[in-house]
Amino acid sequence: MPPDLKQREHDGRVVDAALAAFDKPNLYALCEADMTPDFIAWMLQLFETVRDPIVKLHVGGKLVGPWTRRHPEIEAALVHAFLREAENPDPLTGHDSMLWGFGSDLQRFVRRKSPFLSTYLAIASNPRYGAARQMFVVLLGRFDAAAVEDTLVPLLEDQDVQGHAALALRRAPSPRALPALTALARNAPHKWMRKHAEGAIQAIEKLAAKQAASRPG
């Protein structure tokens, strides 16, 4: 039996076991279940075991929500899944779309004090990941500007992620980014990129005004 067919059969058995354990008719119904601690543990096991991209993206999306901050193991599972798939791509998976999906899930809840900041910075700045790192660039905007500006400012000239870097800098404004943002606002090939660059410039100007108003005298 070909390896990819064996993997599909394995994934099917794992999903069937989860459906039986929670008395659900299909994967969509399973992903609507209440996020109890036992269910989270089951979903993490399912996420880490299967390779099928549809199952993995559905389960990864379900793991993300208001409860995620109370369960740091969810963030760890998503980060490790990205790195594992990026370094050892499986022909069974929709590689780039799945990697992008992991970043999209993470950017919805990542904590300002996340222990994975250095990993996020490394992913965002690695051109090998191409457009798959776009949401990792966006999530850097949830951190303090001082911690991420060294990575974000050069990315304003990276065609794969420059608009996403501008969006992150709207949330974490850095005066150092002003020259590159000004150039992007004038020359970006897409309207949404120019919009985010202009928004980041405005955020920097507001920050400067606030700092000036707080100075004595």
Secondary structure, DSSP 8 states (H G I E B T S, - for coil): --HHHHHHHHHHHHHHHHHHHTT-SSHHHHTTS---HHHHHHHHHHHHH---HHHHHHHHHHH-STTGGG-HHHHHHHHHHHHHHHHS--TTS-HHHHHHHHHHHHHTT--TT-TTHHHHHHHHT-GGGGGGGHHHHHHGGGS-HHHHHHHHHHHTT-TTTHHHHHHHHHHS--GGGHHHHHHHHHH-SSHHHHHHHHHHHHHHHHHHHHHHHHS--
